[in-house]
Amino acid sequence: MKITLSDLIIIFEENQGIVQTKTLRAAGVTPYYIRKFENEGLIERIKQGVYRYIGEELPEIDGLAEVSRMIPNGVVCLMSAAAYYNLLTNNPESYYIALERTHHRPVLPKYPH
């Protein structure tokens, strides 16, 4: 099945601009097309199995939403939570995410790149 640019945009719009490989595969995107779109500069690999759409058709992705996609079991806490609820006058330089002790620490990309 051939995947067009409009198909790709719909997939990323439905997932707020960040998609896991399994979501792409479930939508019928083969590894060939994933590599093709990455080589053409339409999508960017954030980390293994996670891609972001970098075209201009989608609105800017919120940083906190991006972090929550990379760390699905995490809980936003401390200054990040306060900034989310507009309790601060400025945004923190980094995101504060809590994990249970039993969870493995996720491998994060070098960010910003």
Secondary structure, DSSP 8 states (H G I E B T S, - for coil): ----HHHHHHHHHHTTTEEEHHHHHHTT--HHHHHHHHHTTSEEEEETTEEEE-SSSS----HHHHHHHHSTT-EE-HHHHHHHTT-SSS--SS--EE--TTS-------S--
